[in-house]
């Protein structure tokens, strides 16, 4: 999933501020894409789940006895559900909040079809990971010195600068290549965080970088979708 990032107003202001008189603003046409790489959500089944029974009767499941959980892989949408006997279920790997909820409901429906009295409840998005590539390199050493109140840089431990925001709540990893990874509680916070950081890193830009198209998810074709023969409307028609 790609989300539009820096707003045109921000790019227009930056371009006018940094352009040479008599020449067109360099940043007027700048646009950024945020790639949502992972959405983590959780919900409760409100019943005890027999993990052994799920492992024997479920499709695309792995019983990890040492961890006390079963993992179930879905294809549409692509995600992985971690199931505990207490009824807590955590889904990872979705590319949007809508896909995360759809995958959670499909998991609940699969458990219902095995005979469990599952009630889909307490659904929430726990964490979202977004990736954004700036069209230039970043002088992260100078950036971290200028923004000591929010940024920390320890090259011996991590190659990027850690930048923490309180409003919106988000944590970003800024790399010298211009790549920025952002972790936040929701997609909206990811977009606001990127819009916040863009003018700050622009002041410490280095060489321009030409970005190629991003590759799609690897491994999506390796999953058997035999459990996905039901109509997709089942996910929304019934309240699991």
N, C-alpha and C positions, 0 to 999 in steps of 0.2 A: 504494500500500500504506500503510495506517495502522497504527502501532504504539502501543500504550498506553504512556504516558510516566510522569508523576509518580505514584508509588505512593500508595494511600489513606492509608498510615501517615504519609507526608510531609505530605500535605494536611491530615490530621487534626491533626498536631502544630502546623502553621503556623496553622490556624484557631483552635486553643485558645490559642496564644501571643498572637495579635493580636486576639482578640475582647474585647468589653466584658462585664464580669461581669453575669450576668442575661440576656444576649442570646445567641442561637445563634451558633456559630462560623461566621465568614463563609466559610471555605475548606473546610468539610467536604465539600461536594459538587463541589469543583473536580476536573476531569479534563482531561487534555491529550491531544491526538492528534499523533503525529509522522507527517508525510507523507514517505515515501521517494521522492524525486524522481528519483534517478539512481543506478544501481549500475554500476560499471566493473569488468570482469573481463578476464583475458587467458589465452591458452593457446597451445600450439605444435602445429603440424601435423607436425613432424618430417620434412618433405620440402620440396623447392623448389617454389614455386608460380609458374606462368607467368601473370603479371598480364594480358597481352594475351588469352590464351586465356579467362581468367575473364571479362574484359570482353565478349568476343564471344559466349560461351555462357551466361553467368549471367543471372539475372533480377533486376531492380531493383538493378543495379550501376552504379557510376560510376568510370571509370578516371581518376585524377588523376596524370598522368604526371609533372608537375612536382614532386609530393610522393612519387612512387615507391610509390603504394599504390592499392588498389581499395577502395571502400566498398560494402558490400552491406546492403540494408535488409530486415528481416524484419518480419512483422506479428504473428505469434503465436509467441512473445511479441514485443511491439513493442521492437525494438532495432536498432542499427546496428553492423555489423562493419567494422573497418578492417583490411585484409589487406595484408601485405607479402610480397615474394617470398621472403624468408628463412624464411617459415613462421610468423612471429609474427602473432597475430591478437588485436586488442583490441575488445571489445564494450562499447558504451555505450547508455544509454537505458532499461535494464530497471528495473522498479519493485520488485524483490525479488531476493534472492540465488538463490532457486530459478529464477526467470525468467531470470536472467543465465546460469546454467549451461545451462538448456534452450535458450536462444538460441545459446549457443556451440556446443552439440552439433548444433543444426540447421544452423548455418553449416558445421561440419565435414562433416555429411552431404551438404550441397549441393556441397561441393568434391569429395567422394568420387564423387558422381554425375557429375562432369565428367571423371573418370578419374584424379584425383590419389590417390596412396597416402597418405592422411591418417591419422595416428595421434593421437587426442585425448589430449594429455598436458600436464602442468605447468599445469593449470587453477588459478587463484586469483582471489579477489576483491581488487581493487587499491584501490578507493575507493568510499565510499558518501556520498551527499549527502542529508541529512534537513532538513525544514523544520518548525518548530513555532511556533505563534502563541499567545502568552500572552494571557490574558483581561484584560490591563491594559497601559497604556503604561509605559515604563521611563525613569527619570531616568539616562540613560547617563553624563552628565558626573560626577555624584556617584558612580555605580557604579565608573567607571574610577579615580577618585581613591582609593576605598576598597580596591580590589583591584589595586594597582599591580604586585604581583609576577607576576600572570598576565594582566592586561588592559592593552591599549594603545589609546589613542584619539587619532587625528589627524584632526580634522574637515576639514582642508584637503585631505586625500587620500581619505578614505573616510567616509561618513556613519554608520558603525557602529563599535562597540567590538569589537576582536579579542581573544578570550579563549582562551588555550591551556591544555589539560590534558595532563598526562603520564600519569596513571592514572585513568580510561582514556585512551588516546591519542586526542585529538580537538581540533579547532579550531572555534570558534564565532564567528559574527558576530552581535552583539546590536544591534538597532535600537530607536530611541526609540518606534516604533509598537508594540513588543511582539513583533515577529517575530524569530525566531532561526533562523539557518541553521547547520547542523553538518556538518562533514566528518570522517569517521573511516574506519578500515580495514574495519569491519564494522558490521552493523546493531545488534548487541549493544552496541557502544561508543556508538552514537548514543543509545540509550535510557539508558544509564548516565550519559552526559554531560548529557542533559536533566534527569535526576533530580538530578544534582549542582548544576546551575545554577539550578534553580527556586527553592530557598529563598534563594539569594543575590540574585537579581533581585527577589524578592518584597519584600525590605526597602526597595527603591527604586522601588516601584510608584507609578504616577500614577493617572490616571483609568481607570475600567473601560471595556473595549471589547467590543462585541457583535460576534462573528465570524459571518459568513455561511458557507454551505457552500462548500467548495473546488471549483473547476472541474476537470474531468478533463483528460487530455492533449489538447492541440490538435494536429491534424494526423494523428492516428492513422488516420483514415478515408481519407487521401490516398494510401495506399500500396497498390499492386496486390499481391494475395496469391496470384497464380497459382502461385508456387513453393511454396505451403503446402498443396497438395492431398494430400500424403502423410499417412498416419496419424500422429498425434502420438506413438503408441507407439514409432515408429522411433527417437526420440531416446534412449530408455532401454533398448531391447531390445539394440542392438548397441553395442559399444565402438568408437567410430570410430577 
